[in-house]
């Protein structure tokens, strides 16, 4: 199990994603360095990751992994597909859910198509960063069930990074405990006693548009 760092138990909302990203950057000093690769989960996570990357002059990229959900519970991750098409299956979850190989194959093909659609726009602007042997920080604007973040970790593990650090502004405690089993370090700014949705912890929480992600990636490309 990785180290779990909980900064506070308060439920005070952040002003917006930019403020949350700046606060997160302040609280990962000593863990993150300029040699780290900062990955954001689109779309909201890219704003958080961008603030962390700017603070450490680290390289920024996005996570284009997709989770494979159980047939009767899509939010329960049983596996993940990485951007390069590699598939990770949690064999224990597979046995518990009694899922057929045909279902896995169908979901794999579907999720690869979804990744390809997104990669067409994103990778036309910024090529994928090589993660092998690197310290990788994965960020999002918050975590609820943790299924998407878990899938991202599984997928990125296939690329053989040296370390995986998860960093986000807010999450429920039970989710954090589960994610800490998957990563080397987990940092969370606020772990409130009552959690219903990520948006409740932001005063301003608009939907992040595709163009915003493309602009951030364009700026990152020009800086490197």
Residue, then its C-alpha position, 0 to 999 in steps of 0.5 A: x500500500x502506498x503512502x496516503x497524505x490527507x491535508x485536511x478534513x474540512x469541506x470548505x469549497x474551492x473557488x474554482x479548479x485553478x485555485x484548487x490546482x495551485x493549492x495542490x501544487x503547494x502541498x506536493x512539494x517534496x514529492x513532485x519535481x521538475x523531472x516528474x510527468x504531470x498527467x491530467x484526466x480530461x477534461x477537468x483534471x487537465x486544469x488541475x494538472x496544468x497548475x501543478x506542472x507550471x509550479x514545478x516547470x514539469x512536463x504536462x500531458x493527458x491520460x487517455x485510458x478508459x475503464x472496462x466496467x462490469x456488465x451490470x455495474x459500469x462504474x465498477x472497474x474490472x480493467x482498463x485500456x491504455x492509449x496504446x491499446x494495452x489491456x489490464x484485467x483485474x483477475x480477482x474482479x473478473x472471477x467475482x463478477x463471472x464475466x465472459x471473455x466475449x464481453x471483455x473483448x467487446x468492451x476492449x474494442x469499444x474503449x479503444x475506439x473511444x480513445x482513438x476518437x479523443x486521441x485524434x484531436x489531442x495528439x494532433x497538438x501534443x504527442x504522447x509523453x513516454x512514461x517508462x522509468x519516470x515519476x508520474x503524477x495523475x491528477x483530476x479535479x476530484x474523485x468520487x468512486x475512484x473507478x476512472x482514476x483506478x483505471x488510469x493507474x492500471x493502464x499507466x502501470x503497463x508503461x512501466x513508470x518508476x513511480x505513480x503519484x495520485x494528487x487531487x483536491x477532494x475525495x471520500x476517505x474510502x475511495x482514498x484507501x482503495x486507491x492507495x493500494x494501487x499507487x506509490x503515493x496519494x495526496x488529497x487536500x480535503x477529505x470531508x465527512x460527507x461526500x455526495x459529488x465532486x461539484x459540491x466542493x467548488x463554488x464555481x464548477x463549470x463544464x470544461x469545454x474541449x477547446x479549453x483542453x486543446x488550448x492548454x495542450x497547445x501552450x504546453x507544446x510551445x513551451x517545450 
